[in-house]
Amino acid sequence: MKEIPAMKAHAIAIAARAATEAHWGQTRKDKTTPYIVHPERVAACVGRCGGDHVGMIAAWLHDNRSRLRSSFRKSV
């Protein structure tokens, strides 16, 4: 995975935090796996496949657009 500049890494961290907060307490269908594992794995896959910071942010936020939209705007 290529190195990400600090400002872009910060934006990714904000997206990860927003997604984590939005999915807090939710689990996957197995009722044990935290739901946030899915967006985390998608974001990691985007990074491994050469995606940029925008793709990684989209991966973190892809499951909960309406809930996350306002909290992400406040953070950036």
Secondary structure, DSSP 4 states (H G I P E B T S, - for coil): -----HHHHHHHHHHHHHHHHHTTT-B-TTSSSBTTHHHHHHHHHHHHTT--HHHHHHHHHTT-HHHHHHHHHHH-
